[in-house]
Amino acid sequence: MTTDFASYIASLPRILAGASMLFRSADGRILIVEPNYRDDGTWTLPGGTIESDQDETPRQGARRETLEEIGLDVAPGALLVLDWSSGPGRPPSVSFLYDGGVLSDEQLAAVRLQESELDSWRLIDPAEADRYFSPGQAGRIRAALAALAAGRPAELVDSHPVTEDR
């Protein structure tokens, strides 16, 4: 890489990227995890930062993070949600949310938390999303469940469906 090209690349805008998976139980509840590094008390889905500097793809990131966080090695299913979000004090981010499928009782019994990042996990009724998640995460989960029902992914901006001008 030439110095000029390297300087050009370094000058480009940066975005953060994350990937997570939506796991469900046979009775339709969703698996959520309680991070120990958040001060706001919100929960999240298994997933995390895509290691793009290591050439990791979103699918690979979702699978790796799920294995690290809950001890399950599950290949991501269909892409359910792509969400572009921005906020003060941080670069914009893009979130990929994949279908993790319906977990068997055996898989649920095999969940092992990454104790350095997570305190607990549970299954919740999707109607409880607002109780556990930030508004943005709750919006992504609602969109993911709608995408499952519709059979096609949802494109969001700041956790809201894309309109023609957004």
Buried (B, 14 or more C-beta within 10 A) or exposed (E): EEEEEEEEEEEEEEEBBBBBBBBBBEEEBBBBBBBEEEEEEBBBBBBBEBBEEEEBBBBBBBBBBBBBBBBBEBEBBEBBBBBBBEEEEEEBBBBBBBBBBEBEEEBBEEBEBBEEBBEEBEBBEBEBBEEBBBEBBBBBBBBBBBBBEEEEBBBBBBBEEEEEEE
